[in-house]
Amino acid sequence: MKMLTVENVSKTYGEKQLFNDISFTIAEKERIGLIGVNGTGKSSLLKIIAGRDLPDDGKIIAGKDYSISFLDQQPEFDPERTVLEQVFSGEAPILRLMREYEKTLLILHAAPNDSKVQEQLFQLQKQMDSLDAWDASTNAKSILMKLGIEDFGEKIGNLSGGQKKRVALAQVLIAEPDLLILDEPTNHLDFDTVKWLEDYLSRYNGSILLVTHDRYFLDRVANRMFELDGGSLYNYKGNYAAFLESKAIREENEAATFEKRKNLFRRELEWIRRGAKARTTKQKARIGRFDELEEKLSSGKPSGEKLDISLNGSRLGKQVFELKDASKSYSEKIILNHFDLLVKPGDRIGIIGRNGTGKSTLLNILAKRIPLDGGEFIMGQTVKIAYYTQESEDMDENKRMIEYIKETAQIVETLDGKTISAAQMLERFLFPPFSHGTPIRKLSGGEKRRLYLLKILMSAPNVLLLDEPTNDLDTQTLTVLEDYLEEFPGVVITVSHDRYFLDKVAEQLLVLQGEGKINSFYGNYTEYLENETVLEAGKTKIMANPPSKAPEKEKKKKMTYMEKKEWEEIDGVIAQTEARLEEIAMGMASVGSDFTKAQDLMKQEADLNEKLEQLIERWSYLAELAENE
């Protein structure tokens, strides 16, 4: 059984410790989602496991034949390579062979009568046969096409940033390693492509470790969750929904422990103040306990330390935006074709559609950054726009954080009418006081985006234009942003590929279908998908002949005595099984390099998971019978 072990790994970046002495094991076919606030070291941990960076302490243990492929959040390419050359640029023997075959094929296409090239191609074909490389080559091209890359001979330098990311994704998927490490794989992917990737990864035979902001994606792909928090790594069994439940329980327990420590600390402090002298072993031990409590309390964090966005906005009048008979095109590409749009106060609009249909262009028109070719654009006099773009355009990376924020406002007003300083707002955005003088260039990509979000919200807008706000923001920041948008009294218009975000934020969708065709849908994204499914089913449904008479109602089955007894006890058995699974998960996280013990724990885990599935299936059956009693 192939697996990878991370043993006592620590990493510091400058003066900041990212994580300290963390250990875990990644077993076969595990699909692990890694989450944490931006700047906690998620990407750094991925790079260490992938061999792109070294830990300060600890080690990564895996077999000699254990293979890893890594999708970087910002992949770097040779701009002169073609798409296929890049995809086949790995060092695995089959990839080297495919690379040589494709290169020879291009040479033969240019010189079809060259006998040497023909012979070389014949020899390569025999090698392709022996390694079963034909399927791999076909699979590579299929994956590229599913990811929206159809011109395999196009040079990398001519591709957009999103297209480059998709080529990089294809490259790691094609390699089919033992461990697939993906850093934000859904960025720049449209809904259909994300759905395809979900299905592909759910069937993947190897192990997966991924960082993503897409919570639906996490929920459907992951079967285990890691959370980096305060330098420690927490291990959760199950998908994103299971993680949320388990984390809530953990934080409640931590809060209770923190309160107990505070109460104990007060009693110890009172004892110290009474002037106890450290003459006896017992008194020395008690003073030692006091020091230990003091250290734990100073290093611990109250459960209330959360990202807080509660800023006031400007007053918005009755008129917001109106497009009348609007037209916009680039060369032969039509974005708007005699389009009408009325945006009213309080509107929550999501803009969706395939890549290249003009979603960002429409936002830029509303922001008055791009003029219409024809028609009329009317903006209300009281409109004050904050535009969150995909790039932090005005960010001078040599500036210090506090200087950057003060450019917008030195003091802001919160929703409850209080005024707070720029420094206090940085603290609310989880930037501790000692970091406020840090130059922006030293921040992680996610921390820069969080800082940029703070700056535009501090301008007290009444209209928010958000272009892919979920890219590069961590799930905790997104959750708080969604709560803020729910209370925001102004207008929100967002372009997003994040289904979870759209479900929570948008009440109306503009569906860009290309060639200037735009449909409106009133509802969130999930409702839109359900509506589309119903419409599609209606087109293809074949009506069956109605039955001559209604079927007789099935007689309800009653529970036997033994089934009643089983129903009374089954909840307890399920709870015991789940508790044992949690114990095994904790054991696997601390097993280190003891492969024999790890394999034994993994076998116990597999057996218990199978037992749990049978218990849950049995519970469902008994629950139906219990309803009939």
C-alpha positions as CSV (number, residue, x, y, z in Angstrom):
1,M,0.0,0.0,0.0
2,K,1.5,3.3,-1.1
3,M,1.4,6.3,1.3
4,L,3.3,9.5,2.2
5,T,4.1,10.6,5.7
6,V,4.8,14.1,7.0
7,E,6.8,13.9,10.2
8,N,7.3,16.8,12.6
9,V,7.5,19.4,9.9
10,S,8.0,23.1,10.8
11,K,8.3,26.2,8.5
12,T,9.0,29.9,9.2
13,Y,8.7,32.7,6.7
14,G,10.8,35.7,7.8
15,E,9.7,36.4,11.4
16,K,6.4,34.5,11.0
17,Q,6.1,30.9,12.0
18,L,3.6,29.2,9.5
19,F,3.4,25.8,11.2
20,N,5.2,24.0,13.9
21,D,5.9,20.3,14.4
22,I,3.0,19.0,12.3
23,S,2.6,15.3,11.4
24,F,0.1,13.3,9.3
25,T,-0.1,10.5,6.8
26,I,-1.7,10.5,3.3
27,A,-3.0,7.0,2.4
28,E,-4.1,5.6,-0.9
29,K,-7.2,7.1,-2.5
30,E,-7.6,9.7,0.2
31,R,-8.9,13.1,-1.2
32,I,-7.8,15.7,1.3
33,G,-9.0,19.3,1.4
34,L,-6.6,21.8,3.1
35,I,-8.1,25.0,4.4
36,G,-7.0,27.9,6.6
37,V,-7.0,31.7,6.7
38,N,-4.7,33.3,4.0
39,G,-1.1,33.6,5.2
40,T,-1.2,30.5,7.5
41,G,1.0,28.5,5.1
42,K,-1.3,26.4,2.9
43,S,0.7,26.9,-0.3
44,S,4.0,26.6,1.6
45,L,3.0,23.2,3.0
46,L,1.9,22.0,-0.5
47,K,5.3,23.1,-1.9
48,I,7.2,21.2,0.9
49,I,5.3,18.0,0.2
50,A,5.8,18.4,-3.5
51,G,9.6,18.9,-3.0
52,R,9.6,22.5,-4.3
53,D,10.6,23.8,-0.9
54,L,12.4,22.5,2.2
55,P,11.1,22.5,5.8
56,D,13.0,24.2,8.6
57,D,12.6,20.9,10.6
58,G,11.1,17.5,10.0
59,K,10.9,15.3,6.9
60,I,8.7,13.9,4.2
61,I,8.8,10.1,3.9
62,A,7.6,8.1,0.9
63,G,8.7,5.1,-1.1
64,K,11.3,5.5,-4.0
65,D,8.7,4.8,-6.6
66,Y,6.2,7.2,-5.1
67,S,5.3,9.9,-7.7
68,I,3.9,13.4,-7.0
69,S,2.5,16.0,-9.4
70,F,2.0,19.6,-8.3
71,L,-0.3,22.3,-9.7
72,D,1.1,25.6,-8.6
73,Q,-1.3,28.5,-8.1
74,Q,0.9,30.6,-10.4
75,P,2.5,28.1,-12.9
76,E,5.5,29.3,-14.9
77,F,6.0,28.2,-18.5
78,D,8.4,28.5,-21.4
79,P,6.4,30.9,-23.7
80,E,7.9,29.2,-26.8
81,R,6.6,25.8,-26.1
82,T,3.4,24.6,-27.7
83,V,0.5,23.4,-25.6
84,L,1.3,19.7,-26.3
85,E,5.0,20.2,-25.6
86,Q,4.1,21.7,-22.3
87,V,1.6,19.0,-21.4
88,F,4.1,16.2,-22.2
89,S,7.1,18.0,-20.5
90,G,7.2,15.7,-17.5
91,E,10.0,13.3,-16.8
92,A,8.0,10.1,-16.7
93,P,9.1,7.6,-19.4
94,I,5.7,7.5,-21.1
95,L,5.6,11.3,-21.2
96,R,9.1,11.5,-22.8
97,L,8.0,9.0,-25.4
98,M,4.8,10.9,-26.1
99,R,6.8,14.1,-26.4
100,E,9.2,12.6,-28.9
101,Y,6.3,11.0,-30.9
102,E,4.4,14.3,-31.2
103,K,7.6,16.1,-32.3
104,T,8.4,13.5,-35.0
105,L,4.8,13.6,-36.2
106,L,5.1,17.4,-36.8
107,I,8.4,16.9,-38.6
108,L,6.8,14.3,-40.9
109,H,3.9,16.6,-41.6
110,A,6.4,19.2,-42.9
111,A,8.4,16.5,-44.9
112,P,6.1,13.6,-45.6
113,N,8.5,11.9,-48.0
114,D,11.5,11.8,-45.7
115,S,12.3,8.1,-45.3
116,K,14.5,8.6,-42.1
117,V,11.7,10.5,-40.4
118,Q,9.2,7.7,-41.5
119,E,11.5,5.0,-40.0
120,Q,11.9,7.1,-36.8
121,L,8.1,7.4,-36.5
122,F,7.7,3.6,-37.1
123,Q,10.1,2.8,-34.2
124,L,8.4,5.3,-31.9
125,Q,5.0,3.7,-32.8
126,K,6.4,0.3,-31.7
127,Q,7.5,1.8,-28.4
128,M,4.1,3.4,-28.0
129,D,2.5,0.0,-28.5
130,S,4.7,-1.6,-25.8
131,L,4.0,1.1,-23.2
132,D,0.3,1.4,-24.1
133,A,1.0,5.1,-24.7
134,W,-1.8,5.5,-27.2
135,D,-4.5,5.6,-24.5
136,A,-2.4,8.2,-22.6
137,S,-2.0,10.4,-25.7
138,T,-5.7,10.2,-26.4
139,N,-6.5,10.9,-22.7
140,A,-4.2,13.9,-22.8
141,K,-6.0,15.5,-25.7
142,S,-9.4,14.6,-24.3
143,I,-8.5,16.3,-21.0
144,L,-7.2,19.4,-22.8
145,M,-10.5,19.7,-24.8
146,K,-12.6,19.2,-21.6
147,L,-10.6,22.1,-20.1
148,G,-11.3,24.3,-23.2
149,I,-7.9,24.0,-24.9
150,E,-8.5,22.9,-28.5
151,D,-5.4,24.3,-30.4
152,F,-2.7,21.9,-29.3
153,G,-0.1,23.6,-31.5
154,E,-0.6,27.1,-30.0
155,K,2.4,28.6,-28.2
156,I,2.1,29.1,-24.5
157,G,3.1,32.7,-24.8
158,N,-0.1,33.5,-26.8
159,L,-2.5,32.1,-24.1
160,S,-4.3,34.1,-21.5
161,G,-3.6,33.6,-17.8
162,G,-6.6,31.4,-17.4
163,Q,-5.7,29.2,-20.4
164,K,-2.2,28.8,-19.0
165,K,-3.6,27.6,-15.7
166,R,-5.8,25.1,-17.5
167,V,-2.8,23.7,-19.5
168,A,-1.0,23.3,-16.2
169,L,-4.0,21.5,-14.8
170,A,-4.1,19.2,-17.8
171,Q,-0.3,18.5,-17.4
172,V,-0.7,17.2,-13.8
173,L,-3.8,15.2,-14.5
174,I,-2.2,13.4,-17.4
175,A,0.8,12.3,-15.4
176,E,-1.6,10.2,-13.1
177,P,0.8,10.3,-10.1
178,D,0.4,8.5,-6.7
179,L,-0.3,11.9,-5.1
180,L,-1.9,14.8,-7.0
181,I,-1.3,18.2,-5.3
182,L,-3.6,21.0,-6.5
183,D,-3.4,24.6,-5.4
184,E,-6.7,26.4,-6.4
185,P,-7.5,24.1,-9.3
186,T,-10.9,25.7,-10.0
187,N,-9.6,29.2,-10.6
188,H,-10.4,30.4,-14.2
189,L,-12.7,27.4,-14.8
190,D,-16.4,27.8,-15.8
191,F,-19.2,25.8,-14.1
192,D,-19.3,23.0,-16.7
193,T,-15.5,22.5,-16.4
194,V,-15.6,22.5,-12.6
195,K,-18.3,19.9,-12.7
196,W,-16.2,17.7,-15.1
197,L,-13.2,18.1,-12.8
198,E,-15.3,17.1,-9.8
199,D,-16.3,13.9,-11.5
200,Y,-12.7,13.2,-12.7
201,L,-11.2,13.6,-9.3
202,S,-13.9,11.6,-7.6
203,R,-12.9,8.6,-9.8
204,Y,-9.1,9.2,-9.5
205,N,-7.2,6.2,-8.4
206,G,-4.4,8.0,-6.6
207,S,-4.4,10.3,-3.6
208,I,-5.3,14.0,-3.8
209,L,-4.3,17.0,-1.6
210,L,-5.9,20.3,-2.6
211,V,-6.4,23.9,-1.6
212,T,-9.6,25.5,-3.0
213,H,-12.0,28.3,-2.1
214,D,-14.8,26.4,-3.8
215,R,-16.8,24.9,-0.9
216,Y,-19.2,22.9,-3.1
217,F,-16.1,21.4,-4.8
218,L,-14.6,20.5,-1.4
219,D,-17.9,19.0,-0.3
220,R,-18.2,16.8,-3.3
221,V,-14.5,15.8,-3.7
222,A,-12.9,15.6,-0.3
223,N,-13.2,12.6,2.1
224,R,-10.8,14.1,4.7
225,M,-10.1,17.7,5.8
226,F,-7.0,19.4,7.2
227,E,-7.1,22.8,8.8
228,L,-4.0,25.0,9.4
229,D,-4.8,27.3,12.3
230,G,-2.3,29.1,14.6
231,G,0.6,27.0,13.5
232,S,-1.1,23.7,14.2
233,L,-2.8,21.3,11.8
234,Y,-6.2,19.8,12.7
235,N,-7.4,16.6,11.1
236,Y,-11.1,16.0,10.3
237,K,-12.8,12.9,8.8
238,G,-15.3,13.6,6.0
239,N,-16.0,16.4,3.5
240,Y,-16.4,20.1,4.0
241,A,-19.9,19.8,5.7
242,A,-18.5,17.3,8.2
243,F,-15.5,19.6,8.8
244,L,-17.8,22.6,9.7
245,E,-19.7,20.4,12.2
246,S,-16.6,19.0,13.7
247,K,-14.9,22.4,13.9
248,A,-17.9,24.0,15.6
249,I,-17.7,21.2,18.3
250,R,-13.9,21.7,18.6
251,E,-14.2,25.5,19.1
252,E,-16.9,25.1,21.7
253,N,-14.7,22.7,23.6
254,E,-11.7,25.1,23.3
255,A,-13.8,28.0,24.5
256,A,-15.0,25.9,27.5
257,T,-11.4,25.0,28.2
258,F,-10.3,28.6,27.9
259,E,-12.9,29.7,30.4
260,K,-11.9,26.9,32.8
261,R,-8.3,28.1,32.5
262,K,-9.2,31.7,33.2
263,N,-11.2,30.6,36.4
264,L,-8.3,28.5,37.6
265,F,-5.9,31.3,36.8
266,R,-8.0,33.7,39.0
267,R,-7.8,31.3,41.9
268,E,-4.1,30.7,41.5
269,L,-3.5,34.5,41.2
270,E,-5.4,35.0,44.5
271,W,-3.3,32.4,46.1
272,I,-0.1,34.0,44.8
273,R,-1.2,37.5,46.0
274,R,-1.8,36.1,49.5
275,G,2.0,35.9,49.7
276,A,2.7,32.2,49.6
277,K,6.4,31.4,50.0
278,A,8.0,28.8,47.8
279,R,9.5,26.8,50.6
280,T,7.9,23.4,50.1
281,T,7.8,21.1,47.1
282,K,4.0,21.5,47.0
283,Q,4.2,25.3,46.9
284,K,6.9,25.2,44.2
285,A,4.7,23.0,42.1
286,R,1.8,25.3,42.6
287,I,3.8,28.3,41.5
288,G,5.0,26.3,38.5
289,R,1.3,25.5,37.7
290,F,0.6,29.3,37.9
291,D,3.4,30.0,35.4
292,E,2.1,27.3,33.1
293,L,-1.5,28.7,33.2
294,E,-0.2,32.2,32.5
295,E,1.7,31.0,29.5
296,K,-1.3,29.1,28.1
297,L,-3.7,32.0,28.6
298,S,-1.3,34.5,26.9
299,S,-0.7,32.1,24.0
300,G,-4.4,31.0,23.7
301,K,-7.0,32.9,21.8
302,P,-10.6,33.6,22.8
303,S,-13.2,32.1,20.5
304,G,-14.3,35.6,19.5
305,E,-11.2,36.3,17.4
306,K,-12.9,36.3,14.0
307,L,-12.6,38.4,10.8
308,D,-15.1,41.3,11.2
309,I,-16.5,43.4,8.4
310,S,-19.1,45.8,9.7
311,L,-18.6,49.0,7.8
312,N,-21.2,51.6,7.0
313,G,-22.0,52.6,3.4
314,S,-23.1,55.8,1.6
315,R,-26.8,56.7,1.0
316,L,-28.1,55.5,-2.3
317,G,-30.9,57.2,-4.2
318,K,-33.7,55.6,-6.3
319,Q,-31.6,55.5,-9.5
320,V,-28.7,53.1,-9.8
321,F,-27.8,51.9,-13.4
322,E,-29.8,51.6,-16.6
323,L,-28.6,50.3,-20.0
324,K,-30.8,51.2,-23.0
325,D,-30.4,49.4,-26.3
326,A,-26.7,48.8,-25.4
327,S,-24.2,47.3,-27.8
328,K,-20.6,46.3,-27.4
329,S,-18.3,44.2,-29.5
330,Y,-14.6,43.5,-30.1
331,S,-13.7,42.8,-33.7
332,E,-16.2,40.1,-34.7
333,K,-17.0,39.1,-31.1
334,I,-20.4,40.5,-29.9
335,I,-20.7,41.1,-26.1
336,L,-23.9,43.2,-25.9
337,N,-26.5,43.3,-28.7
338,H,-29.3,45.9,-28.1
339,F,-29.3,45.0,-24.5
340,D,-31.6,46.6,-21.8
341,L,-30.9,46.4,-18.1
342,L,-32.4,48.2,-15.1
343,V,-30.6,47.9,-11.8
344,K,-32.7,49.0,-8.8
345,P,-31.7,49.7,-5.1
346,G,-31.1,46.5,-3.2
347,D,-30.5,44.3,-6.2
348,R,-28.3,41.3,-5.9
349,I,-27.2,40.2,-9.3
350,G,-24.9,37.4,-10.3
351,I,-23.3,37.4,-13.8
352,I,-22.5,33.9,-15.1
353,G,-21.5,32.3,-18.4
354,R,-18.7,30.5,-20.2
355,N,-15.2,32.0,-20.3
356,G,-15.0,34.6,-23.1
357,T,-18.6,35.6,-23.2
358,G,-17.9,39.1,-21.8
359,K,-18.7,38.9,-18.1
360,S,-15.8,41.2,-17.0
361,T,-16.5,43.5,-19.9
362,L,-20.1,44.0,-18.7
363,L,-18.7,44.9,-15.2
364,N,-16.2,47.3,-16.7
365,I,-19.1,49.0,-18.6
366,L,-21.0,49.5,-15.4
367,A,-17.9,50.8,-13.7
368,K,-17.5,53.4,-16.6
369,R,-14.1,51.9,-17.6
370,I,-15.2,50.8,-21.0
371,P,-17.6,52.9,-23.2
372,L,-20.5,51.4,-25.2
373,D,-20.4,51.2,-29.0
374,G,-24.1,52.1,-29.1
375,G,-27.0,52.8,-26.9
376,E,-27.2,54.6,-23.6
377,F,-25.8,54.1,-20.1
378,I,-27.4,56.1,-17.2
379,M,-25.8,56.2,-13.7
380,G,-27.6,57.6,-10.6
381,Q,-26.0,60.8,-9.1
382,T,-25.7,59.2,-5.6
383,V,-23.9,56.0,-6.9
384,K,-20.6,55.4,-5.2
385,I,-18.9,52.3,-6.7
386,A,-16.3,50.0,-5.1
387,Y,-14.9,47.7,-7.8
388,Y,-13.1,44.6,-6.7
389,T,-11.2,43.5,-9.8
390,Q,-9.3,40.3,-10.5
391,E,-6.0,42.2,-10.1
392,S,-5.2,44.6,-7.2
393,E,-4.6,47.4,-9.7
394,D,-3.6,50.2,-7.3
395,M,-1.4,48.2,-5.0
396,D,2.1,49.6,-4.7
397,E,4.0,46.6,-3.1
398,N,6.7,48.8,-1.6
399,K,4.2,50.6,0.6
400,R,3.5,49.4,4.1
401,M,0.1,48.0,4.9
402,I,-1.0,50.9,7.2
403,E,0.1,53.5,4.6
404,Y,-1.9,51.7,1.9
405,I,-5.1,51.6,4.0
406,K,-4.8,55.2,5.2
407,E,-4.8,56.3,1.6
408,T,-8.6,55.5,1.6
409,A,-9.5,56.6,5.1
410,Q,-7.8,57.1,8.5
411,I,-11.1,56.7,10.3
412,V,-14.2,54.7,9.2
413,E,-17.7,54.3,10.6
414,T,-19.1,50.9,11.5
415,L,-22.7,49.7,11.1
416,D,-23.4,50.4,14.8
417,G,-22.4,54.1,14.4
418,K,-18.9,53.8,16.1
419,T,-15.8,55.2,14.5
420,I,-12.6,53.2,14.4
421,S,-9.1,53.8,13.0
422,A,-7.4,52.3,10.0
423,A,-5.1,50.3,12.4
424,Q,-8.2,48.8,14.1
425,M,-9.7,47.8,10.8
426,L,-6.4,46.0,9.9
427,E,-6.8,44.1,13.2
428,R,-10.4,43.2,12.3
429,F,-9.1,41.8,9.1
430,L,-6.8,39.5,11.1
431,F,-3.6,41.6,10.5
432,P,-2.1,41.8,14.0
433,P,-0.6,45.1,15.2
434,F,3.0,44.0,14.8
435,S,2.5,43.4,11.1
436,H,1.0,46.8,10.1
437,G,4.4,48.2,9.1
438,T,5.1,45.2,6.8
439,P,5.7,46.1,3.2
440,I,2.9,44.7,0.9
441,R,5.5,42.7,-1.1
442,K,6.1,40.4,1.9
443,L,2.4,39.3,2.1
444,S,1.1,36.1,0.7
445,G,-1.1,36.3,-2.4
446,G,-4.2,35.7,-0.3
447,E,-3.2,38.3,2.3
448,K,-2.8,40.9,-0.5
449,R,-6.3,40.2,-1.7
450,R,-7.7,40.4,1.8
451,L,-5.9,43.8,2.2
452,Y,-7.3,45.0,-1.2
453,L,-10.8,44.0,-0.2
454,L,-10.5,46.0,3.1
455,K,-9.4,49.0,1.2
456,I,-12.3,49.1,-1.3
457,L,-14.8,48.5,1.5
458,M,-13.4,51.3,3.6
459,S,-14.4,53.7,0.8
460,A,-18.0,53.5,2.1
461,P,-19.6,52.4,-1.2
462,N,-23.2,51.9,-2.0
463,V,-22.7,49.8,-5.1
464,L,-20.3,46.8,-5.1
465,L,-18.9,45.4,-8.3
466,L,-17.1,42.1,-7.7
467,D,-15.1,40.4,-10.4
468,E,-14.3,36.8,-9.3
469,P,-14.1,37.8,-5.6
470,T,-13.6,34.1,-4.4
471,N,-10.3,33.7,-6.3
472,D,-7.5,33.7,-3.8
473,L,-9.6,34.5,-0.7
474,D,-9.8,31.8,2.0
475,T,-13.1,30.2,3.0
476,Q,-13.2,32.1,6.4
477,T,-12.9,35.5,4.7
478,L,-15.5,34.4,2.1
479,T,-18.0,33.4,4.8
480,V,-17.7,36.8,6.6
481,L,-17.8,38.6,3.2
482,E,-21.1,36.8,2.4
483,D,-22.5,37.8,5.8
484,Y,-21.5,41.4,5.2
485,L,-23.1,41.4,1.8
486,E,-26.3,40.0,3.3
487,E,-26.5,43.1,5.5
488,F,-25.2,45.5,2.9
489,P,-27.9,48.0,2.1
490,G,-26.7,48.9,-1.4
491,V,-26.4,47.0,-4.7
492,V,-24.2,44.0,-5.3
493,I,-23.3,42.9,-8.8
494,T,-20.8,40.0,-9.0
495,V,-19.1,37.9,-11.7
496,S,-18.3,34.5,-10.1
497,H,-17.7,30.8,-11.0
498,D,-18.2,29.9,-7.3
499,R,-21.6,28.2,-7.0
500,Y,-21.6,28.4,-3.2
501,F,-20.9,32.1,-3.2
502,L,-23.6,32.8,-5.8
503,D,-26.1,30.8,-3.9
504,K,-25.6,32.9,-0.8
505,V,-25.2,36.3,-2.5
506,A,-27.3,36.5,-5.8
507,E,-31.0,36.7,-6.1
508,Q,-31.0,37.3,-9.8
509,L,-28.7,36.0,-12.6
510,L,-27.7,37.4,-15.9
511,V,-26.7,34.4,-18.0
512,L,-24.3,35.4,-20.8
513,Q,-24.5,32.8,-23.6
514,G,-22.2,34.4,-26.2
515,E,-22.8,36.4,-29.4
516,G,-24.6,39.1,-27.3
517,K,-27.4,36.8,-26.1
518,I,-28.2,37.4,-22.4
519,N,-31.0,35.7,-20.4
520,S,-32.3,36.8,-17.0
521,F,-33.2,34.4,-14.2
522,Y,-34.8,35.3,-10.9
523,G,-33.3,33.0,-8.2
524,N,-30.0,31.7,-7.1
525,Y,-27.6,29.5,-9.0
526,T,-28.8,26.1,-7.7
527,E,-32.4,27.1,-8.6
528,Y,-31.2,28.1,-12.0
529,L,-29.5,24.7,-12.5
530,E,-32.6,22.9,-11.3
531,N,-34.7,24.9,-13.8
532,E,-32.3,24.1,-16.6
533,T,-32.5,20.4,-15.7
534,V,-36.3,20.4,-15.8
535,L,-36.3,22.2,-19.1
536,E,-33.8,19.7,-20.6
537,A,-35.7,16.8,-19.3
538,G,-38.9,18.2,-20.8
539,K,-37.3,18.3,-24.2
540,T,-36.2,14.6,-24.2
541,K,-39.0,13.0,-22.1
542,I,-40.9,10.2,-23.8
543,M,-44.4,9.9,-22.3
544,A,-45.2,6.3,-21.3
545,N,-48.8,4.9,-21.6
546,P,-50.8,5.7,-18.5
547,P,-51.7,2.6,-16.3
548,S,-55.2,1.3,-16.8
549,K,-55.8,1.6,-13.0
550,A,-53.9,3.0,-10.1
551,P,-51.7,0.5,-8.3
552,E,-52.9,-0.8,-4.9
553,K,-51.3,0.9,-2.0
554,E,-48.6,-1.2,-0.5
555,K,-49.5,-2.4,3.0
556,K,-47.3,-0.9,5.7
557,K,-45.0,-3.3,7.4
558,K,-44.8,-3.4,11.2
559,M,-41.7,-3.8,13.3
560,T,-41.0,-7.1,15.0
561,Y,-39.9,-7.3,18.6
562,M,-36.2,-7.8,17.7
563,E,-36.3,-4.9,15.2
564,K,-37.7,-2.6,17.9
565,K,-34.9,-3.7,20.2
566,E,-32.4,-3.1,17.5
567,W,-33.9,0.3,16.7
568,E,-33.5,1.4,20.4
569,E,-29.7,0.4,20.4
570,I,-28.6,1.3,16.9
571,D,-27.9,5.0,17.6
572,G,-25.4,4.0,20.3
573,V,-23.7,1.5,18.1
574,I,-23.3,4.1,15.3
575,A,-21.9,6.6,17.8
576,Q,-19.4,4.1,19.1
577,T,-18.2,3.2,15.6
578,E,-17.8,6.9,14.7
579,A,-15.8,7.5,17.9
580,R,-13.5,4.6,17.1
581,L,-13.0,6.0,13.6
582,E,-12.0,9.4,15.2
583,E,-9.5,7.6,17.5
584,I,-8.0,5.8,14.4
585,A,-7.7,9.1,12.5
586,M,-5.8,10.6,15.4
587,G,-3.6,7.6,15.6
588,M,-2.8,7.8,11.9
589,A,-2.0,11.5,12.2
590,S,0.7,10.7,14.8
591,V,2.0,7.4,13.5
592,G,5.1,8.9,12.0
593,S,7.2,6.5,9.9
594,D,5.9,3.3,11.5
595,F,4.5,1.8,8.2
596,T,3.4,-1.4,9.9
597,K,1.3,0.4,12.5
598,A,-0.1,2.7,9.8
599,Q,-1.2,-0.2,7.6
600,D,-2.8,-1.9,10.5
601,L,-4.7,1.3,11.4
602,M,-5.7,1.8,7.8
603,K,-7.2,-1.7,7.6
604,Q,-9.1,-1.1,10.8
605,E,-10.4,2.1,9.4
606,A,-11.6,0.5,6.1
607,D,-13.4,-2.3,8.1
608,L,-15.0,0.2,10.4
609,N,-16.1,2.5,7.5
610,E,-17.7,-0.6,5.8
611,K,-19.5,-1.4,9.1
612,L,-20.6,2.2,9.5
613,E,-22.2,2.2,6.0
614,Q,-24.1,-1.0,6.8
615,L,-25.3,0.5,10.1
616,I,-26.5,3.6,8.4
617,E,-28.3,1.6,5.8
618,R,-29.9,-0.5,8.5
619,W,-30.8,2.7,10.5
620,S,-32.6,4.1,7.4
621,Y,-34.6,0.8,7.0
622,L,-35.6,0.7,10.7
623,A,-36.5,4.4,10.7
624,E,-39.0,3.8,7.9
625,L,-40.6,1.0,9.9
626,A,-40.6,3.1,13.1
627,E,-42.7,5.8,11.2
628,N,-45.4,3.2,10.6
629,E,-45.7,2.3,14.3
